[in-house]
């Protein structure tokens, strides 16, 4: 589909660049009024996933949205809560699931989650299909967006017909390019924020799986690339960071996506370089549309005119799903 480039400015003047537009919502936005009902499902490897359900008007609506969060996020991140709240108000039930180790309790196995762990998303989808929903939609943010696109590409024409469409935001479709981008001096604030939560998880895991995780390797981790090379890749069966990125980057899977899918990325996203997106492949795709905004940052998209606390990304989601 043609690349859609928006020319209007989304953000207020007092958030003048991609860094401010990314950081402000993460630190200062507060969404209230979402009530989750948690369900825990068991995985084939005897681990678990925590699923948080939120219903439109406290009852099943016939339409469900499955939401996948970003790196070191969870179902209580403000970009998730804001989306759930608006969709609930307009008749959509929501299922915000937590990746392994992200739901408030450490998972049981040596593995964590990663950018290509579509087997877990498949379990969540299968659980949703057990319910009486005629329409199921997928929404993903950042890492969760990459996961969603990879899942759709892997499923191809075999995707269940009740899954109607998908929408993803701020997607690192080229994981290696994004990992190298976040090393840059101007982006280290994001990298250190991620590492500050990832490293304690590795410490906790090492106590239970000393044969799989060497705690002394922590001193070798200076960047997110190092973390993926030393921990993420070997724990999940990859031969180093580059192999992990090559096997899990969604840009290698989009050609087989068979349902209407929209990707929204800001050109000033400090974490995902716009040049890393597979623009030519997207332009030639019959089902996938890329919307490129001038601003919005990474999973930010706070509008200059804030109506009822709703962000621009949430308005776009409601329009797309409706």
C-alpha positions, 0 to 999 in steps of 0.5 A: 500500500502507499506510504501515508506521510502525515504533514500536520504536527501532533505534539504540543509546542512544549514537547519540542522533539522526539525525546520529550515526546517519548519521555513525558507520557511515560513519566507524567501521564496517569490513566485511571478507570481501567479495571482488570480481571487477571487470569493465569494460563499455563504454557507447554513448558510449565511456565505461565502467562498473566492475562488482564481482561477489561470488559466494555461496560463490564460485559462481553461485547463480541469484539476483543482487542489483544494488546502486546506491550513493549520492552520491560513494559506490562499491562499497566503502562500508560499507553496500554491503559489509555488504549484499553480505556478508550476502547472499552468506552466504545464497545471493545473488550480488551485483553492486555497480556504480560510477557514472561516475567513482566506481570509482577512475578518472575516466571518459572523457567530459565527463559524470559521473553524476547522480540520474536517469542510468537509462541506465547502470543499464539497461546494468548490468541488461542485462549481468546478464541475459546471465548465467543468473540466474532471479531478479534483485533491485535494491537502492539507497541514497540517490541510488542508491535514487532512480535505482532507483525512477526506472528501475522507473517508466520501465520500467513493465510492460516491465521484464524478468520476471526482475527480481522486486523492489526495495528502497531505503533513505534515498531523496531522492525529491524532489531539490529539497527535499533539496538545499535541506535540506542547505543548512541549518546543521545539515546543512552537514557533509554538504554540504561532505563531498560538495563536497570530493570533487565539486570535484576531479573538476570540476577534473580534467574541466576540464583535458580539456574546457575548452570544456565546463567553466569552472574559474573557475565553481568560486568560485560554488559554495557549496552543493550546489544551486550545484554542480547548477545550474552543473555537473551540470545543463548537463553532462547536458542540463538547464536548471539545477538546478530542471529537473534536479530536476524531471526526475529526482526519483523521486516523479514516476515511482513511479506506473508501478512494476509490481513489488513495491518497498519504500522504507525511510526514517527519520523522523530522516534529516537529509538527506531530510526525511520531509515531502518523501516523496510519502506519499499517492501511496505509500499508494495504490500497489498495488506500492510500500510505504513503511516509516518508521522512527523512527530510523536516520539516513541510510543508517545503521540500526546496531542497538542489538544488533549480531549478527555485525556485521549492521545492521538494514537488512541484516536487512530486506533479507534478509527482503524478498528471501527 
